[in-house]
């Protein structure tokens, strides 16, 4: 396992160097950093007057004001968070990460969740750190769900601070799951992705042998641990036995793909392996019926495997819009199938 971690770290380091070199060549590295920092830096003081920010001006900057039925409620939520010890900086971070905190929660429901977490022994500093780190915890129901989520987050945060806590965590309930998550953390998987794995109904971080085998495959394929694709690949391989994987590969081979093609598509879109034989056959039939040749749809699937998962109705609607409304030849759509992903943006602009 240690060799896997070291190999993944080298891969991530190499990728970062390549990205930096490309950015420098394009002359955009510093301008992008500046613009990102400017966009992310919102002063929690209002107008430089030293006044604590109110919901109205803050929500206007996030374009959320129109979605709120009451700005008074939003202000009451902000006041509630402050009463629990959240700093304006932490509140700003929470709302940026999850604006639904103000839209979906009343001060009463939010208060009950914070009170519940405190009743479990969370100190003020612990509570504010964990909630501001993962605001989505506030979307959980007070009780077992939010309690379990909170415990997992706490383990990861504490493990980042102390190696002693890592050893202790293995003796905790669901210690095997925590052990697996900490392995992923050492590989470089971002904290936000670790948390989604912990609460996933597919439980891709349970067990040991199956997890280790699935992780080994994902790392050896060269997936970048910092990306969501890495997590999706782990999800898919964890759920399927070797026999099931072979059967899925054979489905694609039967319509003209090579084994290498199948794994190349998997690296672009891991969910491509979840489709049934019937789904793949229907997708092929749909594209052929719209005028694409067999070679064209094979090329499309290789370049943009996401389109395999589109429903028949969706494929027809998207393709007909591009061909009939935009006057693009079928070959043009086939050459850049990613265009299918953006069709709805155009459709929404139509009167």
N, C-alpha and C positions, 0 to 999 in steps of 0.2 A: 504493500500500500504506500509506503514511503517513497518508493521509486516512481509511483504514479503521480504523487503530489509534486515531486521535484520536476518531473517531465512537464506537467501542466503549467507549473510556474514559469519554466523556461519558455514555453509556448506563448503565454500571456505577455511576458517581457518582450519577446521578439515582435509580437503583434503591435504592442504599444510603440516600439521603436519604428516599425514600418509606417504606422499611422502618423507619427510625429514627422518623419522624413517627408511623407507626401504633403502634409500640411505646410511644412516649411517651403517646399518647392512651389506650392500654390500661393505662397505669401499670405496665407489666411490664418495661420496658427494664433498669432497675437490678436488679430482683429476679432476672431471668433471667441477667444478667451475673454476679451474685454466686453463684447456684447453679452456673453452669457453671464458674466459677473454682474453687469449692470442690470440685466433682467431679473436676476435672482436676488439682488440686494434691495429689499424694500425696507426702508426705515420705519420701524414701528412707531415713530413719532409723527405727529400730524403737522405738515407744513413747516417743520423746523421750529415750531413755537414751543416745543417741549411738552405738548399735550399728548396724553396717551391716545392712540388711534382708536377710532370708533368703527363700528361695522360698516356704516354707510359708505365712507370714503374707501375703505379697504375692499369692500365687495365690488364697488364700482370699478376698481382697478383690475379685479378678477372677472368682471362681467357677470357677476352672480346676482346682482341686485334684483334684476327682473324675475329671477326664479324664486325669490323669497316672498312669502306671503306677509311677513312681518319683519322689518328691520329692528323693531323693538326686541323681538325674540332673539335675533342675532346678537344684539348688544348684551342681552341677559346671559347668553351663552359665553360671551367673552368675559363678562364679569364673574361668572361662575368659575371659569378656568383660572382666572387670577386668584380667586378666593382659595383655590387648592394649591397655590404656589407656583403656577405656570408663569414664566416670564413672558413679556411681549414678544421676544424673539422666538420662544418655543411655540407660542400661540400662532405666530405668523407661519412658522414651519408646518404646524399641524394643518392649518387651513389651506396652505399651498399644496400640501401633499394630498389632502382629502377634503375638498370644499363641502362635501356632503355632510360634514360634521355640523355645519351651520344650517344646511337645508333640511336634513332628515331628522335632526335631533332637537327636541325642546330642552330648555334648561332643566326641566324636571327629570326627563328620561336620562339625560347625560349625567345629572347629579346622582341618580341612583346607581349608575354604573361606576362612577368614581368612588362613591361611598362604599360600594361592594368591594372594590379592589382594596380600599384602605382597611376594610374590616378583615381582610386576609393577612394583614400585618405589613402592608407596603408602607414604607416611610414616605414622607412628602417628596424627598429628592428622588427616591426610587420610582415613585408613581409618575412624576413629571418627566423623568428621563425616558421611561419605557413608553409612555403614551406619545410623547413628542417624537420618539424614534420610529414607532409604528402606529400612526393615528388610526389605521383601520381597525384597531382593537375596539375602538368606540362604536363600531358598527355591529359588534357582537352582542348577543343578549346577555344580560346580567345573569350569572349563574354558572353552570358547569362549563359552558362554551367559552365565555370570556375568561374564566379562571384558568382553563387549560392553555388558552392562547397566551395569557399573561405569563404563565410559568415557563413556557417555551422561550418567549422573548427574553425573559430574565436570565435563563440559562445561557443564551447566546451572548448577551451583553456582559454578563459576569465572566464568561469564559474568555472574552476578549481582554478582560482586565487581569485575570489571574490564572496561571497554569494549574494552581492547586484546585481551583474550582472545577477545572476540566476533569481531574481525577475523581472528585467528589460526585460529579454529575452522573457518572456511570452507575452509581449505586442508587440513583433516584428512580422513581417509577418511570417506566418507558425509557430506561437508560440506554437500551440498544438503539432506539430512535435518535436519542440525543447524541450518542456516539457517532452515528452515521452522518448526522448534520454537521458535527464538528469536523469530521473528515472532509466534507464538502467545503466547509469554511476554510480549512487549510489549503484546499485546492485553489481557492480564490473566488468561490461562488459568493456574490454579494449578499449581504444580510437580508435584504428584502426578498430575495429569491429563496433563501433558506427558510424563511418564515412561511412562504406559500407552500413549500414542500412539507413542512411540519403539520399543516392543517388540511392537506389534500386528502380527499376521500379515497384516492387510489393508493395512499400510503406507500409511496415509492421509497421511503427511507425506513421502512420496517424491516425486521429480519436482519440477517448478517450475510449468509452465503449468497442469496439471490441479489442483495444489494451490491456486494463486492463484485460479483460477476458482471452485473449490469454496468456498474461504474467503470470497470476495467475495459469493457467494450467501448463505452462512450469516450473515454480518454484516449484509447488507442486509435479511434477514428479521427482524432484531432479536433474535437469540438472545443471551443474556447469556453472555459468555466465561467467567465464573466458575463456570458450572454444567456438570454432566455432560451435559445436553441439548445444549449447544453442541458438545461433542465427538462425541456420537452423530450429530448432524446432519451434521457434517463427514465422519464415517465413511461415512454413507449416500450423500451427494452425490458423494464422491470415487470411490466404487465404481461409480456408474452414469453412463452416457452420457446426453446430452440426450434421445436417442431412447428409451432405456429408461425414463427418468423420465416422458416423455409417455405411454408405454404403461401405466405404473403408474397414472398419473392417470386415464387413460381407463377402466381397470378399475373404479375407484371411481365414475366418472361413469355407467357402465353400470348400476349398481345404485341410482342415485338421488341421488348426491352432486354438488354443484357443484364447480368448480375451487377456489373459495375455501374450501369445506368441506375439501377434501383437504389444502390447505396449512395450514389451521387445525389439523387433526389431526396433521399432520407436526410442527408447532411444539410440540404437547403430547407427541408420541411419535414421534420421527423414524423409528423402526424400522417404523412403519406402512407405509412405502413398500417394504419388502423382501418383502412377501407376494406370492405368485404369484396369478394369476387363479383357479386352482383352490382355493387356500387361502381366498381371500376368499369365493368362491361357497359353499364348504362351511360357512364360518362363518355366512353369511346363512341357509343352509338349516337349520342347527342351531338358531338362535334362532327362526326361524319355526316349526320343529317343536315347540319348547317352549312355544308359545302367544303369543309376542311378535308384534305386528303389524309391518308393514314400516316404518311411521313410528316405532315404538318402537325397533326395532333401529338405525335410522338415527340416532335421537337418542342411543342408547347409544354408538354408535361415535364420534359427535362429542364426547361428554362424556368418554368413557373408551376411547380407541382401543386401549389395551393388550388389551382383551378380544377384538379381532380375532385375536390370535395364540394364544388358548387352543385347545387340542385339543377335539374333539367330546366326548370322554369327560369332560374337565375342566369344560366348560361345563355339561353335563348334571348332573354331580355337584354343582357349586356351586349351580346354579339350583334343583334339586330339594330341596336342603337348605334354602334360603331359603323356598321356596314350601310344601313339605310339612312340614318340621320346625319352621320359624319362623313358619309361617302368614302369610307376606307375600304379598300379591297380586302378580301379574306386573307390573302397572303401577308398583308401589312399587319393584321391582327395576330396572325400566326408567328410572325417574326419577333414581335414584342408582346407576348401574352400578358405581361404585367399591366398593360392598358386596361385589361378586364377588371382589375382591382379598383380602378379609379372611375369607372363609369358612373357610379351612383352620384359622385360629386357633380358630374355634368347633368345628370337627370334631375337633381335637386334644384338646378338653376333654371330649368325649363318652366315657363308659365303654366 
